[in-house]
């Protein structure tokens, strides 16, 4: 299977945001659970709960990943509190799932389908975070991330990308020894 991803040097904030935020950007209140992992692309995925008690995944991707450091630190402290109060491993995991950090997320919803053990497609939701706000350990409200970059004229953007690709091809051809 061919890799159709662009090299990181070609990815601009506009290209990144048009790939991530294909649907309407909304404000959503999420209670994050300190259960975190990484995707195959290196994006941070955090489990969360939205009303009415629906479990989702919140994805911090691309250039916003560096902005999520403070949130990750806050989640680690929350997780450590849950583990400290537990008497055994099972109770620790149950405590972790009860610990929740309220976060105001501005992002777009994405639908995912995965096969379960019996072969059925299971639908789940991901919230791609553009901006988020939470209360840090000192009690201050922290706002992180950036609003999605919007295209004013898609035609101009395509022309600019075509010119950049053409220039890149010319430089790579001129750099080849004959």
Residue pairs with C-beta under 8 A, 6 or more apart in sequence:
6 15
10 164
10 168
11 62
13 63
13 146
13 149
14 149
14 151
14 157
15 161
16 61
16 62
16 63
17 130
17 148
17 149
17 150
18 149
18 151
20 61
20 62
20 108
20 128
20 130
20 148
21 107
21 108
21 128
21 130
21 148
22 108
22 110
23 108
23 109
23 110
24 108
25 106
25 107
25 108
25 130
25 147
25 148
26 106
26 107
26 108
26 109
27 104
27 105
27 106
28 50
28 104
28 105
28 106
28 107
28 127
29 50
29 51
29 102
29 103
29 104
29 105
30 48
30 49
30 50
30 56
30 58
30 102
30 103
30 104
30 105
30 127
31 48
31 49
31 50
31 100
31 101
31 102
31 103
32 46
32 47
32 48
32 58
32 71
32 75
32 100
32 101
32 102
32 103
33 46
33 47
33 48
33 49
33 96
33 97
33 99
33 100
34 46
34 75
34 76
34 78
34 79
34 82
34 96
34 99
34 101
35 46
35 47
35 96
35 97
36 44
36 45
36 46
36 47
36 72
36 75
37 45
38 44
38 45
39 45
39 59
39 61
41 61
42 65
43 59
43 60
43 61
43 62
43 65
44 59
44 60
44 61
44 65
44 68
44 72
45 57
45 58
45 59
45 60
45 126
46 57
46 58
46 60
46 71
46 75
47 55
47 56
47 57
47 58
48 55
48 56
48 57
48 58
48 103
48 127
49 55
49 56
49 100
50 56
50 127
54 125
56 124
56 125
56 126
56 127
57 124
57 125
57 126
57 127
58 103
58 105
58 107
58 126
58 127
58 129
59 110
59 126
59 127
59 128
59 129
60 67
60 68
60 71
60 129
60 145
61 128
61 129
63 146
64 129
64 130
64 144
64 145
64 146
67 144
67 145
67 146
68 129
68 144
68 145
70 136
70 142
70 144
71 103
71 132
71 134
71 142
71 144
74 101
74 134
74 136
74 137
75 101
77 137
78 99
78 101
79 96
79 99
81 99
82 92
82 95
82 96
82 98
82 99
83 92
83 95
83 96
85 95
86 92
86 94
86 95
101 134
102 134
102 135
103 132
103 133
103 134
104 132
104 133
104 134
105 127
105 129
105 131
105 132
106 129
106 130
106 131
106 132
106 145
106 147
107 127
107 128
107 129
107 130
107 131
107 132
108 127
108 128
108 130
108 148
109 125
109 126
109 127
109 128
110 125
110 126
110 127
110 128
111 123
111 124
111 125
111 126
112 123
112 124
112 125
112 126
113 121
113 122
113 123
113 124
114 121
114 122
114 124
115 121
115 122
116 122
129 145
130 145
130 146
130 147
130 148
131 143
131 144
131 145
131 146
131 147
132 143
132 144
132 145
133 141
133 142
133 143
133 144
134 141
134 142
135 141
135 142
136 142
151 157
